[in-house]
Structure formats: C-alpha cells, structure tokens
Amino acid sequence: MSPQAPAHDADAAGFQGQIPAVEPLLTEIIATLSLAAHAYLSADTDGPPDIVSAEIAIDVASATFERVKERLRPEERLAITQMLTESRMTFVRKRGL
C-alpha cells in the first residue's frame, strides 16, 4: 500500500480541486488549543481550573508551532509566539494557586 493517498481519495474526502496548505490549518489548531488552555484555566467555571487539560493543550500547541514555525511569515510567527507565551504565563500563575 502506498503511503500517499490516490487523487480520487482526496476527492472522496471532500477536497475538490486543490488540497489546502498545511500552515493555515496548523495555525488554526494552535490558536484553538491556546484558547482551550485559557478556558481550562478560567475561574468562570463551576469547579477548579483543569490544570492537566490546560497543560496538554499548551504542550501540543507548542510542539505543533515548533514543527511549522519556519514555514510561517514573520508576523504570524510573532503573533503565535506571543499567544503561546501568554498561555504559558497564565498556566504558571494558575498552577501556583
């Protein structure tokens, strides 16, 4: 079996025409995970912050960013770096409580 899917499989998977670039997809995933980490750490919930879930979200977002950052434009790299730094700082503050 070939590691690459045949072209007709891409059409069956919902890709009509051109397959999207990976960078915007991963950037969206990183942003979603960062926002999820903030939600897990939020004091607005009924219970205590979900530190474990926040840590997982931040770790996966960070690993994804490290993998793709060289392929991003400088302004995208900076924005994601700032977003992840804020997520990490919020995590450290909440974990210390």
Long-range contacts (C-beta under 8 A, 24 or more apart in sequence): 22-68, 22-71, 23-68, 23-71, 23-72, 26-64, 26-67, 26-68, 27-68, 27-72, 27-76, 27-80, 29-61, 29-64, 30-61, 30-64, 30-65, 30-80, 30-83, 30-84, 31-80, 31-83, 33-57, 33-58, 33-60, 33-61, 33-64, 34-58, 34-61, 34-83, 34-84, 34-86, 34-87, 37-61, 37-87, 37-90, 37-91, 38-87, 38-90, 41-90, 41-91, 41-94, 49-94, 49-97, 51-91, 51-94, 51-95, 54-91, 54-94, 55-91, 57-87, 58-84, 58-87, 58-88, 58-91, 61-87
